[in-house]
Amino acid sequence: MAEAMRMAELAYEEGEIPVGAVVVIGERIIGKGYNQTEKLNDVTAHAEMIAITAASDNLGSKYLQDCTLYVTLEPCVMCAGALYWTQMKRVVFGASDDKRGFSRIGKVILHPKTKLTSGILAAESETLLVKFFKQLRT
C-alpha cells in the first residue's frame, strides 16, 4: 500500500487527482498506475485501469486471479467492473469514496471470489485528496 501512496503522490505532483494503485502477485509488484485523466485526456485513465493493464501485459494474461490490487481510494464502478473481468483475487483500498465508489452499488460488482479489505492508509489517502481539492478550489 505504501507504493500505491507513492503513486498517488506522483499524481498529485502532476496535477492529477491523487490516486495510486499497484498490482501484486506474491510479493512482487507487476503493475503500477496513477490517475492520468488530464495528462492523457482520457476519462478512463484511472490508477486502477493503468495498473491492471500493466499487470496484464507483465503476465501476458487478461486474468489476474492470483493478484492483489492495492489502491488509495475505493474504486469507482468502472474500475470495479474491470476488476470483475480480471477475476482479481483481492482488492485492498485506503479511503472510501461515498460519492463515486463502487460500494454504493454493493460488493456484487466485484467477482464473487474477490476478497475485499478497506481502510488501509485511509487517513493518509484522505489527507492527500483533501489537500488536492483545497488547492484546486483556491
Buried (B, 14 or more C-beta within 10 A) or exposed (E): BEBBBBBBBBBBEEEBBBBBBBBBBEEEBBBBBBBBBEEEEEEEBBBBBBBBBBBBEBBEEEEBEBBBBBBBBBBBBBBBBBBBEBBBBBBBBBBBBEEEBBBEEEEEBBBEEBEEEBEBBBEBBBEBBEEBEEEEEE
